[in-house]
Amino acid sequence: MATRKTERRDPHRESGRPGGGAGRKDKVGGSGVYPMSGPHPPGDAPLVWPGQWGQGKRGAAGYEDHGESELDVHRLKPERCRDIMTKDPVFCQASDVAAVAAKLMKRHNIGALPVIGNLRGKKLVGIVTDRDLAMNVVAEARDPDSITVDRIMSRPVVTCSPDDPCKRALDLMERYQVKRIPAVDRLGRVVGMISEADVALRVGDASKTAEVVSSICQPSA
């Protein structure tokens, strides 16, 4: 008489799906979804209620190059300098030659660079503009490959904090008639730059923007 072989059923292979449920677990742990966290760094972008969610005009690239939220925040009024500043701006070192600064401006299509003392501390020591290059290098017939940035940059620098109200940055622009204001953290490290373009694009107040631009263009007494 033939002996019937007892068939053992694998409880893990009852899914009826390709692979027989391989990898299935009887005990389910956490969902694998990371807990919600606020903007990083804190306050880096305005919080938006779910009803206002929507793809921003610039998409994901908006956050990558300017720190903007990918959410549709155009209806929100910015409150702090961090909400309108360009995050992680291009910079140069005080020991760089003028030619390096000029090439960085051309490559990134910008008219000013915050100047740091060194890469280790990244502390702001000055600002060099296209006007500095024109007046202190070209007009003086100096060699841009030998003169260093610390000899032509502007200092001291008018600055603001990312946590300052937006109005402070605008008031500083008007008072000192400057087109750009670096934002520094508590350690003096440059973390952002606020320009006329940032004011025009992000403040959302046409009259205030016009007031700032008009004041900056006024000839100094």
C-alpha positions in Angstrom: 0.0 0.0 0.0 1.4 3.4 -1.0 2.1 5.8 1.8 0.5 9.2 1.3 2.9 12.0 1.7 1.7 14.7 4.1 1.7 18.1 2.5 2.9 21.0 4.7 1.4 24.3 3.9 3.5 27.4 4.3 1.3 30.1 5.9 3.5 32.7 4.4 2.7 31.6 0.8 -1.1 32.0 0.8 -1.4 35.3 -0.9 -2.1 34.0 -4.3 0.2 36.6 -5.8 3.4 36.2 -7.8 6.1 35.0 -5.4 3.5 33.4 -3.1 3.6 36.2 -0.6 7.4 36.0 -0.1 8.6 38.6 2.2 5.2 38.9 3.9 5.3 39.4 7.7 2.7 38.2 10.2 3.6 41.0 12.5 3.3 44.5 11.0 5.5 47.2 12.5 5.6 50.9 11.8 4.3 52.2 8.5 7.7 53.4 7.5 6.5 56.9 7.1 8.7 59.4 8.8 7.1 61.6 11.4 6.1 65.1 10.2 8.6 67.8 10.8 8.6 71.5 10.4 10.6 73.4 7.7 14.4 72.7 7.9 16.1 74.8 9.0 13.3 76.2 11.2 11.2 78.8 9.4 12.9 78.1 6.1 9.6 78.3 4.3 6.1 79.5 5.3 3.7 76.9 6.6 0.7 76.3 4.3 -2.7 74.9 5.3 -3.8 71.8 3.4 -6.4 73.8 1.5 -3.7 75.9 -0.1 -1.5 73.1 -1.3 -0.5 73.2 -4.9 2.4 72.9 -7.2 4.4 76.2 -7.3 5.1 77.8 -10.6 8.8 77.0 -10.4 8.3 73.4 -9.1 10.9 71.6 -7.1 13.7 73.7 -8.5 12.3 76.6 -6.6 13.4 75.2 -3.3 16.7 73.8 -4.6 18.1 77.2 -5.8 16.3 79.7 -3.7 14.9 77.9 -0.7 11.4 78.5 -1.7 8.6 76.1 -0.8 7.4 73.8 -3.5 3.9 74.6 -2.2 1.8 77.5 -3.5 2.7 80.2 -1.1 2.1 83.2 -3.3 -1.0 84.2 -1.3 1.0 84.3 1.9 2.6 87.5 3.1 6.2 86.9 4.0 7.1 88.0 7.6 10.8 87.4 8.1 13.9 88.0 6.1 14.4 84.3 5.6 11.1 84.2 3.6 12.4 86.6 0.9 16.2 86.0 0.9 18.1 83.9 -1.6 19.5 81.0 0.5 23.1 79.9 0.4 24.3 82.6 -2.0 27.4 82.3 -4.2 30.4 83.8 -2.4 34.1 84.3 -2.7 37.0 84.5 -0.2 38.9 87.6 0.7 42.1 85.9 -0.5 40.7 85.3 -4.0 41.9 87.5 -6.8 39.6 89.9 -8.5 39.4 87.8 -11.6 37.9 84.9 -9.6 35.2 87.2 -8.3 34.5 88.6 -11.8 34.1 85.0 -13.3 31.7 84.0 -10.5 29.6 87.0 -11.2 29.5 86.2 -14.9 28.8 82.5 -14.4 25.9 83.1 -12.1 24.7 86.3 -13.7 24.9 88.3 -10.4 26.2 91.7 -9.6 27.6 91.2 -6.0 29.3 88.5 -3.9 29.4 88.3 -0.2 33.1 87.9 0.9 34.0 85.4 3.6 37.3 85.2 5.6 37.8 81.4 4.9 35.8 78.3 4.0 36.1 76.9 7.5 34.2 79.6 9.3 32.4 81.3 6.4 32.2 84.5 8.4 31.2 87.6 6.4 34.0 90.1 6.1 32.9 92.3 3.2 31.0 92.5 -0.1 32.4 92.9 -3.6 30.2 94.3 -6.4 30.6 94.7 -10.1 31.0 98.4 -9.4 33.9 97.7 -7.1 35.6 95.7 -9.9 34.9 98.6 -12.4 36.1 101.4 -10.1 38.9 99.7 -8.2 40.3 97.4 -10.8 39.5 98.4 -14.4 39.5 102.2 -13.8 42.8 102.0 -11.9 44.4 99.7 -14.5 45.2 97.1 -11.9 45.9 93.4 -12.8 42.7 91.4 -11.9 44.9 88.2 -11.7 47.0 89.6 -8.9 45.0 92.1 -6.8 43.0 90.3 -4.1 39.4 90.8 -3.2 40.1 92.1 0.3 41.8 95.2 -1.3 38.8 96.2 -3.4 35.7 95.0 -1.5 33.4 97.2 0.4 33.3 97.2 4.2 31.8 97.3 6.8 28.7 95.6 5.4 25.1 96.4 6.2 23.5 93.1 7.2 20.4 91.6 8.6 19.4 88.4 10.4 17.2 85.7 8.8 14.9 86.2 11.8 14.5 89.9 11.3 11.2 91.2 10.1 11.2 91.8 6.3 10.6 95.5 7.0 14.0 95.8 8.6 15.8 94.7 5.4 13.7 97.2 3.3 14.4 100.0 5.8 18.2 99.3 5.7 18.1 99.4 1.9 16.5 102.8 1.9 18.6 104.2 4.7 22.0 103.2 3.3 20.9 103.2 -0.4 22.2 99.7 -1.1 20.7 97.2 -3.5 21.8 94.1 -1.7 21.9 93.0 2.0 23.6 89.8 3.2 21.8 87.9 5.9 24.1 86.4 8.6 23.4 84.0 11.4 24.3 84.5 15.1 27.9 83.4 14.4 28.4 85.9 11.6 28.2 83.4 8.8 26.5 84.4 5.6 23.4 82.4 5.0 21.5 84.5 2.5 21.3 87.6 0.3 18.4 90.0 -0.2 18.4 92.0 -3.4 16.0 94.4 -5.2 14.8 91.4 -7.2 14.0 89.4 -4.1 11.9 92.4 -2.8 10.1 92.8 -6.1 9.3 89.0 -6.5 8.6 88.0 -2.9 7.3 90.9 -0.9 4.2 91.3 -3.0 3.7 95.0 -2.2 4.1 97.0 -5.4 4.0 100.4 -3.6 6.7 99.3 -1.1 8.9 97.9 -3.8 8.6 101.2 -5.7 9.5 103.1 -2.6 12.6 101.1 -1.9 13.8 101.3 -5.5 13.2 105.0 -5.7 15.1 105.6 -2.5 18.1 103.6 -3.6 18.2 105.5 -6.9 18.3 108.8 -5.1 21.7 110.5 -5.4 23.4 110.5 -2.0 23.8 113.9 -0.3 
